[in-house]
Amino acid sequence: MESRDQSDTPEPRPGTGWETVPEHSSGAVPPPPPTRPPTAGPPQPGDALRAVAAGLLGLSGLGLGHVLVRRWGRAAVSWAATAVLLLVALPADPDGVPAVLVAGYLLLLVLAGADAARIARRTEFRPWSRPALAAVLGLLLLGIPVAGTAAYGSARDEAVEQELLGRLEEGDDLVAKAAKSPFPLSAPDFRHALSLYRELAEDHAGSRAAARVPGRLKDYYAAVASPYRAKKHCEAVDPLSHLRTLPGSVDRKLLGDLAGWPDAPLAESLYACGVSRLDGAGTESGAKELGTLLRTFPESSQAGQVGPAVSGRIRQQVAGLKGAEPCAVTEDLRRTSTLVAELPETSVPSLGRQARAGVQDGVYACGVDEFEDKKFADARQTLTDFADTYEDDRRGRHARDIAIAAEIAEDRPSAGKRLPGSGTPGGVRMELVISNGAPNEVEVLYTGPVTGTVKLKPCGGCERFGSEAAGSSGACGASGTSYPKARLRLPAGEYHFLYKHGTGATAAVDSYSSGSRVQPGYTYTSCTYVVERDRYGLDLPTVPDLSDLLKPASAP
């Protein structure tokens, strides 16, 4: 029989119930037996507490539930998820964390807690960890996500506040920049700043930025109205008008007393600007500003001053007609009259009549001045227009006399040495009989002690003469011919005549002027005729020297 060493035969371990395992023929040692027998059947006492503890620790987001059951890979998933969330969320900004990410993270925490609880029911904790203590720690650690959420919400709110304060500062910068430029250029910046203020006050009413908006609006009004404070009234009209419209777009409660503030400054600026333009120095007449004042603030003290101011300006201009430049003053009067026509008539009922009378005086004064300045063509046009336009004016007849003298003076400057008289001279008058020996109509203009015009019909049986000698001897001398005649009774004095050939004359027949003296005690005759020197038109037809035609016919 073969003998065996006792040391090679293992003995069974007491209390384990396991038998001795013989050594394999290959010499390999089998794995050690488990520390406890496998469990089966219903959970043992303490399994539920371990599950609760592991689940609570898993919900903390720190992966501690899986750490207790020694599932390191699954714990790492929780760590990674928490790290990603922190990277996205911090630092806090007004937009916050995307909702999808938050929902995904919460779902992951729930799954991690459930998984850790499931594993803990079948797995013993490490000897140093007690389930009860772990459960209490899990409850305490649940405060981490709760406190983190609250802290993040507070940080996000602060980020929102900082963003809103940034918008407020942006508006402040726009106002400061716009205040340095004229309102037409800075208006877009002012309006943008106002939209920022309004948005902060209306859409973020509880914010710190919104609480500062009322003060910023006061600064806004002050900046926009800076031309008014500088007494630049014409520049102030547009910005003050802008401020006056704000209650239509901004809550009156937000504006407070600012809502009605622009009315008085705007009325003052409209008046001051409009009156300053009455002097005609610029291109604007002031009608726009004064008209706006009367229509917008009819009850204001400034509106009551418009009529007297404009009336005083008209009187001043009319007085200026006696100066050296009545025509320039007349243009100012026309401009003022146009201004008055644009004002509400019910507000200034008497100004229209006063302005029209001023223009009327100005036109007459201008025509007289043009005559005296030897601008005879302009004077004739101005005074003819005056007489035609103002038919009821008592100066109309004198204006026509001056126009006649001016027309004669255009051809005979000596006729414009002095203005025709406005009255009727007395004394003896001499008769002048003018006959027309021309085959065309003739208008005779004369000026001297008296001024006037007569028209002579064409001579039906008369012809042009071939020479001046034939005309001088035969004009108005044919027996049996009835010559058209005009009889004038003229006071003695120097006269100037202009013969204008009208209907029946050719274009080659020019008007002709001459002068003569009428002496007391004589009657005078004159005959007008036409001489055609060349039948082929090489010499223009002429009228003879009228000084030869105005002859005394009889003497006392």
PERACOR-V468763 format. One record per residue. N is the residue number from 1. OMEGA is omega in whole degrees, -180 to 180 (999 if undefined). Layout:
BEGIN
n->N omega->OMEGA
n->N omega->OMEGA
END
This chain:
BEGIN
n->1 omega->-179
n->2 omega->180
n->3 omega->-180
n->4 omega->179
n->5 omega->-176
n->6 omega->-178
n->7 omega->-178
n->8 omega->-177
n->9 omega->-179
n->10 omega->178
n->11 omega->179
n->12 omega->178
n->13 omega->-177
n->14 omega->174
n->15 omega->-177
n->16 omega->-179
n->17 omega->-179
n->18 omega->178
n->19 omega->-179
n->20 omega->-179
n->21 omega->-179
n->22 omega->180
n->23 omega->179
n->24 omega->-180
n->25 omega->180
n->26 omega->-180
n->27 omega->-179
n->28 omega->-180
n->29 omega->180
n->30 omega->-179
n->31 omega->-179
n->32 omega->-180
n->33 omega->178
n->34 omega->-178
n->35 omega->178
n->36 omega->-179
n->37 omega->178
n->38 omega->-180
n->39 omega->178
n->40 omega->179
n->41 omega->-176
n->42 omega->-180
n->43 omega->179
n->44 omega->177
n->45 omega->-179
n->46 omega->179
n->47 omega->-177
n->48 omega->-180
n->49 omega->177
n->50 omega->-180
n->51 omega->179
n->52 omega->-179
n->53 omega->-179
n->54 omega->180
n->55 omega->180
n->56 omega->179
n->57 omega->177
n->58 omega->-180
n->59 omega->-178
n->60 omega->-177
n->61 omega->-179
n->62 omega->178
n->63 omega->-175
n->64 omega->178
n->65 omega->179
n->66 omega->177
n->67 omega->-180
n->68 omega->-179
n->69 omega->174
n->70 omega->174
n->71 omega->-171
n->72 omega->179
n->73 omega->-179
n->74 omega->175
n->75 omega->180
n->76 omega->178
n->77 omega->178
n->78 omega->179
n->79 omega->-179
n->80 omega->-180
n->81 omega->179
n->82 omega->179
n->83 omega->179
n->84 omega->-180
n->85 omega->-180
n->86 omega->179
n->87 omega->-180
n->88 omega->-171
n->89 omega->-173
n->90 omega->-8
n->91 omega->-176
n->92 omega->175
n->93 omega->-176
n->94 omega->-177
n->95 omega->179
n->96 omega->-180
n->97 omega->178
n->98 omega->-177
n->99 omega->-180
n->100 omega->-180
n->101 omega->179
n->102 omega->-180
n->103 omega->179
n->104 omega->180
n->105 omega->179
n->106 omega->178
n->107 omega->179
n->108 omega->179
n->109 omega->180
n->110 omega->180
n->111 omega->179
n->112 omega->179
n->113 omega->180
n->114 omega->-180
n->115 omega->179
n->116 omega->179
n->117 omega->-179
n->118 omega->-179
n->119 omega->-176
n->120 omega->179
n->121 omega->-176
n->122 omega->-175
n->123 omega->177
n->124 omega->174
n->125 omega->175
n->126 omega->-175
n->127 omega->-177
n->128 omega->-178
n->129 omega->178
n->130 omega->-177
n->131 omega->-177
n->132 omega->179
n->133 omega->179
n->134 omega->179
n->135 omega->179
n->136 omega->179
n->137 omega->178
n->138 omega->178
n->139 omega->180
n->140 omega->-178
n->141 omega->175
n->142 omega->178
n->143 omega->-179
n->144 omega->178
n->145 omega->179
n->146 omega->180
n->147 omega->178
n->148 omega->178
n->149 omega->179
n->150 omega->-180
n->151 omega->180
n->152 omega->178
n->153 omega->179
n->154 omega->179
n->155 omega->178
n->156 omega->178
n->157 omega->179
n->158 omega->177
n->159 omega->177
n->160 omega->179
n->161 omega->-179
n->162 omega->177
n->163 omega->180
n->164 omega->176
n->165 omega->175
n->166 omega->177
n->167 omega->178
n->168 omega->179
n->169 omega->177
n->170 omega->177
n->171 omega->179
n->172 omega->-180
n->173 omega->179
n->174 omega->180
n->175 omega->180
n->176 omega->179
n->177 omega->-177
n->178 omega->-178
n->179 omega->-178
n->180 omega->-176
n->181 omega->175
n->182 omega->-173
n->183 omega->179
n->184 omega->179
n->185 omega->-174
n->186 omega->-176
n->187 omega->179
n->188 omega->179
n->189 omega->178
n->190 omega->-177
n->191 omega->178
n->192 omega->178
n->193 omega->179
n->194 omega->179
n->195 omega->177
n->196 omega->179
n->197 omega->-178
n->198 omega->179
n->199 omega->179
n->200 omega->-176
n->201 omega->-174
n->202 omega->-176
n->203 omega->-178
n->204 omega->-170
n->205 omega->-176
n->206 omega->-175
n->207 omega->177
n->208 omega->179
n->209 omega->180
n->210 omega->179
n->211 omega->-179
n->212 omega->-176
n->213 omega->180
n->214 omega->177
n->215 omega->179
n->216 omega->178
n->217 omega->176
n->218 omega->177
n->219 omega->179
n->220 omega->180
n->221 omega->-180
n->222 omega->-180
n->223 omega->-180
n->224 omega->-176
n->225 omega->-178
n->226 omega->176
n->227 omega->179
n->228 omega->179
n->229 omega->178
n->230 omega->179
n->231 omega->173
n->232 omega->-167
n->233 omega->180
n->234 omega->177
n->235 omega->-175
n->236 omega->-173
n->237 omega->-177
n->238 omega->179
n->239 omega->178
n->240 omega->176
n->241 omega->176
n->242 omega->-180
n->243 omega->-178
n->244 omega->180
n->245 omega->-173
n->246 omega->179
n->247 omega->176
n->248 omega->-179
n->249 omega->-180
n->250 omega->-179
n->251 omega->-180
n->252 omega->178
n->253 omega->179
n->254 omega->-179
n->255 omega->-179
n->256 omega->-179
n->257 omega->-180
n->258 omega->-175
n->259 omega->-178
n->260 omega->-176
n->261 omega->-173
n->262 omega->-173
n->263 omega->-177
n->264 omega->177
n->265 omega->-180
n->266 omega->178
n->267 omega->179
n->268 omega->-178
n->269 omega->178
n->270 omega->-179
n->271 omega->-176
n->272 omega->180
n->273 omega->-178
n->274 omega->-179
n->275 omega->-179
n->276 omega->-179
n->277 omega->179
n->278 omega->-178
n->279 omega->175
n->280 omega->-177
n->281 omega->-178
n->282 omega->-179
n->283 omega->-179
n->284 omega->-178
n->285 omega->-176
n->286 omega->-178
n->287 omega->-178
n->288 omega->-176
n->289 omega->-178
n->290 omega->176
n->291 omega->177
n->292 omega->179
n->293 omega->-177
n->294 omega->-179
n->295 omega->-175
n->296 omega->-178
n->297 omega->-175
n->298 omega->-178
n->299 omega->-177
n->300 omega->178
n->301 omega->180
n->302 omega->179
n->303 omega->179
n->304 omega->-179
n->305 omega->-176
n->306 omega->-178
n->307 omega->179
n->308 omega->-179
n->309 omega->-179
n->310 omega->179
n->311 omega->178
n->312 omega->179
n->313 omega->178
n->314 omega->179
n->315 omega->179
n->316 omega->180
n->317 omega->178
n->318 omega->177
n->319 omega->179
n->320 omega->178
n->321 omega->179
n->322 omega->-180
n->323 omega->-174
n->324 omega->-175
n->325 omega->-179
n->326 omega->179
n->327 omega->177
n->328 omega->178
n->329 omega->179
n->330 omega->177
n->331 omega->176
n->332 omega->179
n->333 omega->177
n->334 omega->-180
n->335 omega->178
n->336 omega->178
n->337 omega->176
n->338 omega->177
n->339 omega->-178
n->340 omega->-179
n->341 omega->-179
n->342 omega->179
n->343 omega->176
n->344 omega->-175
n->345 omega->-179
n->346 omega->-180
n->347 omega->-179
n->348 omega->-171
n->349 omega->-174
n->350 omega->-175
n->351 omega->-177
n->352 omega->180
n->353 omega->180
n->354 omega->-179
n->355 omega->179
n->356 omega->178
n->357 omega->178
n->358 omega->178
n->359 omega->179
n->360 omega->177
n->361 omega->-178
n->362 omega->-180
n->363 omega->180
n->364 omega->-180
n->365 omega->-180
n->366 omega->179
n->367 omega->178
n->368 omega->-180
n->369 omega->178
n->370 omega->178
n->371 omega->-179
n->372 omega->177
n->373 omega->178
n->374 omega->174
n->375 omega->-167
n->376 omega->180
n->377 omega->179
n->378 omega->-180
n->379 omega->179
n->380 omega->-179
n->381 omega->-177
n->382 omega->-175
n->383 omega->174
n->384 omega->177
n->385 omega->179
n->386 omega->-178
n->387 omega->180
n->388 omega->-176
n->389 omega->-176
n->390 omega->-175
n->391 omega->-178
n->392 omega->-179
n->393 omega->-178
n->394 omega->178
n->395 omega->-177
n->396 omega->-180
n->397 omega->178
n->398 omega->178
n->399 omega->178
n->400 omega->178
n->401 omega->179
n->402 omega->178
n->403 omega->177
n->404 omega->179
n->405 omega->180
n->406 omega->180
n->407 omega->176
n->408 omega->-176
n->409 omega->176
n->410 omega->180
n->411 omega->-178
n->412 omega->-173
n->413 omega->-179
n->414 omega->178
n->415 omega->-178
n->416 omega->-179
n->417 omega->-179
n->418 omega->178
n->419 omega->171
n->420 omega->179
n->421 omega->180
n->422 omega->-179
n->423 omega->179
n->424 omega->-179
n->425 omega->178
n->426 omega->178
n->427 omega->-176
n->428 omega->178
n->429 omega->179
n->430 omega->-177
n->431 omega->173
n->432 omega->178
n->433 omega->180
n->434 omega->179
n->435 omega->-180
n->436 omega->177
n->437 omega->-180
n->438 omega->-178
n->439 omega->-179
n->440 omega->179
n->441 omega->-180
n->442 omega->172
n->443 omega->-178
n->444 omega->176
n->445 omega->-179
n->446 omega->176
n->447 omega->-178
n->448 omega->173
n->449 omega->171
n->450 omega->-177
n->451 omega->178
n->452 omega->-179
n->453 omega->175
n->454 omega->178
n->455 omega->178
n->456 omega->179
n->457 omega->177
n->458 omega->174
n->459 omega->-173
n->460 omega->-177
n->461 omega->-175
n->462 omega->178
n->463 omega->176
n->464 omega->178
n->465 omega->-178
n->466 omega->179
n->467 omega->179
n->468 omega->180
n->469 omega->179
n->470 omega->179
n->471 omega->-177
n->472 omega->-178
n->473 omega->-174
n->474 omega->-177
n->475 omega->175
n->476 omega->-177
n->477 omega->-178
n->478 omega->179
n->479 omega->179
n->480 omega->179
n->481 omega->178
n->482 omega->-179
n->483 omega->175
n->484 omega->-176
n->485 omega->171
n->486 omega->-178
n->487 omega->179
n->488 omega->174
n->489 omega->-170
n->490 omega->170
n->491 omega->179
n->492 omega->177
n->493 omega->-180
n->494 omega->-178
n->495 omega->176
n->496 omega->-176
n->497 omega->172
n->498 omega->179
n->499 omega->-178
n->500 omega->180
n->501 omega->-176
n->502 omega->-175
n->503 omega->179
n->504 omega->180
n->505 omega->175
n->506 omega->-180
n->507 omega->-179
n->508 omega->-179
n->509 omega->-177
n->510 omega->171
n->511 omega->-175
n->512 omega->-179
n->513 omega->178
n->514 omega->180
n->515 omega->180
n->516 omega->179
n->517 omega->175
n->518 omega->-177
n->519 omega->-180
n->520 omega->174
n->521 omega->-179
n->522 omega->164
n->523 omega->-172
n->524 omega->176
n->525 omega->178
n->526 omega->178
n->527 omega->177
n->528 omega->180
n->529 omega->-177
n->530 omega->177
n->531 omega->177
n->532 omega->-172
n->533 omega->-176
n->534 omega->-177
n->535 omega->179
n->536 omega->175
n->537 omega->179
n->538 omega->174
n->539 omega->-177
n->540 omega->174
n->541 omega->-179
n->542 omega->168
n->543 omega->-176
n->544 omega->177
n->545 omega->-174
n->546 omega->178
n->547 omega->177
n->548 omega->-175
n->549 omega->180
n->550 omega->-172
n->551 omega->173
n->552 omega->180
n->553 omega->179
n->554 omega->-180
n->555 omega->-179
n->556 omega->999
END
